[in-house]
C-alpha cells in the first residue's frame, strides 16, 4: 500500500504532490422544515485537487452544514455534489464516506478501542488484509508523529488532547482518501498545542497533497492553513473566495473587512512562514554520544549550545555547552519546554512560542519531526522590519 | 434444621439447579428481548418515553397477579413460570439499555457514521459496547429481582426452590415446615449472591479497558 504514499526516503519534490481530487458543488441547498430561510442557499463552489480550502464565517452561517453535505452526513435538499468526475449526490452514503476522511473536534476517537483499532477502522471495513492494516496503522501513527510501539495499544483516555487529535487525523487518512473534511478539529485544544497541530497538518499536507475542506471560526487559522479561504455569511452565502493574501489585501465587502479585523499590517505576519527565513544550522548530537566530542564540535562551529536528537532524529532538548560538558555522554532527558515550530508555522507562531518558553530562538521541525534548523528572534525581527517596509512602501 | 438440609441434600441441590437454570435462561432471554426493544426505540424520543413508562408500570404489577393471569391460557407448569420471570427480567434491562444508548456521545456516533459505518455497525460496534456497563448494571438488578420472583413461580408449579417455601408455608405448624421455608429462602439468597458475583466478574471481563473507570 506504500504505492499510495511517497516512499519516506524520496526528497521533497519541488512541485507539490497532489493525491486529492477536485470537489464541485452545484446549487447545493439545505432547507429545514419550519424555517423560512434555507440554512444553505444554493451554493456553487469549485475546489481544486490538492488544495486546502478554509470555510470561515460567523456561527450559524451554514458552513458546517455545507461541509457535512459533502460527505452527506446531512442530505442536501437540492443541488449536485461531484467528487472528481463522479456525481456522488445519489451514491450509497456509507460507501461514499469510506472514501472521504472526516475529522471532528477532539478527534471523535472510540474510547473502547485502542489507538491502533481506531486507526484501522476504515481499512478493515474496506476489507483490507490483516497484515496490510497493521502496517498501515504503524505507518500512519509515524506520519502524525506518534511512535507506533508506544501508542498503538493505548486507549484514547491515556492520551493528551493533542495526541488524540493526531490519532483522529491518522484515522481519517487511514484508507488514503483523496478528500479530507475537517470540522473545527483544533477547537478544543490549548493555543500552543493547536499551533503544533496546525504545523503538523501543513507538513502532512505537503507530503500527501489531499483535497482538504476545513471549517474554522478562527481567521488566523484560516490564513495559516488555507491555500484558499471561503468567507460565508448567513445562508452560506459566499462573500469572498480567494487566497489569504488577496483577502487580506482586498476584502470584497465591508463585511469581510470587519471579519478580518483591524491591524491587517500585522496580519501579514501570519502570511510569512518560517520556511521563508534562512534557518540557522546548528550543532546536533544524538543521545548517548560522547559529551566532550559534542562540545568540541559545537565550539568549532561557534555554537554555545547543542540540539540533542533522539534515536528517531527528533530534537528533544538544547542544553548549553556548560551543561553538556558536565556530563560524560549526551543525556536522553526530554525538555518538555523546548520551543519547536514546524516549517509551515507563521512568524506569529514562532514569536508566540519563543515568548511562551522565554527563549531567544526556536527549533524548526522538518519532515517526520526531524530538525530543519533554528530560527532566532533576531531573524524574525529582521523579517518583520522587511515586511513593514514593503507594506509601507 | 441442619438435619433437614442433610437429609434432603439431593433434592435441595436439584431444586437449586432448577432455580438457577430458570433464572439464568430467563435473564438471557429477557436481556435479548430488552436489547432488541431498546435498539428499536432509542432513536425516537416518543418511543423512548413509552418504553420507560412500560418498564416502570410493568414492575409495579404484582408477580402473583401476573402468574394468576397466565394460568388461564397456559395452565400449570413451566410455561407461565418462564413467561413471568422473563417479563420481569426484561424490564430493568430495557430501562438501562435505553438510558445507556441515549447516553452515548453524539459526536462519537457522528464520527462513526462519518467514516462510513452503517447504522447497524454503529449500533453493534460503537453504541452497544459504550452502553454495555449501564446495560450490565441493569442485568444485575434484574437477576437479583427475578431470583425472588422465580420462587413465587412455584405457585404455578414451576421448577425451583420456591417449592420448599410454599410447602413449608402451606404446612405451617407441621413438622419441618419452618425448616422447609427457611431452607428455600436462604438457598435463594445465597445463590443470588453467587450469581451477582459472577455477573460482576462478567462485567470485568467484558468491559473494554478503555472505558473502565
HADDOCK unambig.tbl for C-alpha pairs under 7 A between the chains (distance, minus, plus):
assign (segid A and resid 73 and name CA) (segid B and resid 114 and name CA) 6.53 0.50 0.50
assign (segid A and resid 94 and name CA) (segid B and resid 116 and name CA) 4.19 0.50 0.50
assign (segid A and resid 94 and name CA) (segid B and resid 117 and name CA) 6.18 0.50 0.50
assign (segid A and resid 94 and name CA) (segid B and resid 118 and name CA) 6.17 0.50 0.50
assign (segid A and resid 95 and name CA) (segid B and resid 116 and name CA) 6.24 0.50 0.50
assign (segid A and resid 97 and name CA) (segid B and resid 114 and name CA) 6.01 0.50 0.50
assign (segid A and resid 97 and name CA) (segid B and resid 115 and name CA) 5.42 0.50 0.50
assign (segid A and resid 97 and name CA) (segid B and resid 116 and name CA) 4.61 0.50 0.50
assign (segid A and resid 98 and name CA) (segid B and resid 115 and name CA) 5.47 0.50 0.50
assign (segid A and resid 98 and name CA) (segid B and resid 116 and name CA) 4.84 0.50 0.50
assign (segid A and resid 101 and name CA) (segid B and resid 115 and name CA) 6.79 0.50 0.50
assign (segid A and resid 102 and name CA) (segid B and resid 114 and name CA) 6.12 0.50 0.50
assign (segid A and resid 102 and name CA) (segid B and resid 115 and name CA) 6.42 0.50 0.50
assign (segid A and resid 108 and name CA) (segid B and resid 107 and name CA) 6.23 0.50 0.50
assign (segid A and resid 108 and name CA) (segid B and resid 108 and name CA) 5.35 0.50 0.50
assign (segid A and resid 108 and name CA) (segid B and resid 111 and name CA) 5.74 0.50 0.50
assign (segid A and resid 109 and name CA) (segid B and resid 108 and name CA) 6.98 0.50 0.50
assign (segid A and resid 110 and name CA) (segid B and resid 108 and name CA) 6.65 0.50 0.50
assign (segid A and resid 111 and name CA) (segid B and resid 210 and name CA) 5.51 0.50 0.50
assign (segid A and resid 111 and name CA) (segid B and resid 211 and name CA) 6.15 0.50 0.50
assign (segid A and resid 112 and name CA) (segid B and resid 130 and name CA) 6.89 0.50 0.50
assign (segid A and resid 112 and name CA) (segid B and resid 208 and name CA) 5.49 0.50 0.50
assign (segid A and resid 112 and name CA) (segid B and resid 209 and name CA) 6.83 0.50 0.50
assign (segid A and resid 112 and name CA) (segid B and resid 210 and name CA) 4.63 0.50 0.50
assign (segid A and resid 112 and name CA) (segid B and resid 211 and name CA) 5.48 0.50 0.50
assign (segid A and resid 113 and name CA) (segid B and resid 210 and name CA) 6.52 0.50 0.50
assign (segid A and resid 122 and name CA) (segid B and resid 115 and name CA) 6.71 0.50 0.50
assign (segid A and resid 155 and name CA) (segid B and resid 210 and name CA) 5.22 0.50 0.50
assign (segid A and resid 157 and name CA) (segid B and resid 210 and name CA) 6.80 0.50 0.50
